[in-house]
Each structure stands twice: as structure tokens, then as C-alpha cells.
Amino acid sequence: MKNINFPMFMLAMLVILMFVAAGVAIAFRNIWFVTLFILLGFAFMGFGLSIKRRKSDSF
């Protein structure tokens, strides 16, 4: 069984949490929080992809 990369796992969970929070903000009809959580979700996702790309380029 492979070892779990916990920092990347936690980053992925954070991205999922941001999009879930955006859904909750939609339910509360608060456009500012919807915008904030969607932007944060994409920012964290881009950060994770850049880390993954840097890690794969080093090998």
C-alpha cells in the first residue's frame, strides 16, 4: 500500500471545503461569500497544481 501524502491531501480537502462553503453561501444568498469562496477554491487548486508540477519537474 502506498503512503499518503498528507500535506497534499489536506490541500485537496481545503479546496473541497471552499467549494462546499460556496454552496452554503449560495443557500444563504450572499454573493460576496460565494465570490470569495469560489476564488479561494480556485486559488488553492492552482497552488496545489503548481506544487505538483514543480515536484514532477524535479524528477
Buried (B, 14 or more C-beta within 10 A) or exposed (E): EEEEEEEEEEBBEBBEBBBEBBEEBBEEEEEEBBEBBBEBBEEBBEEBEEEEEEEEEEE
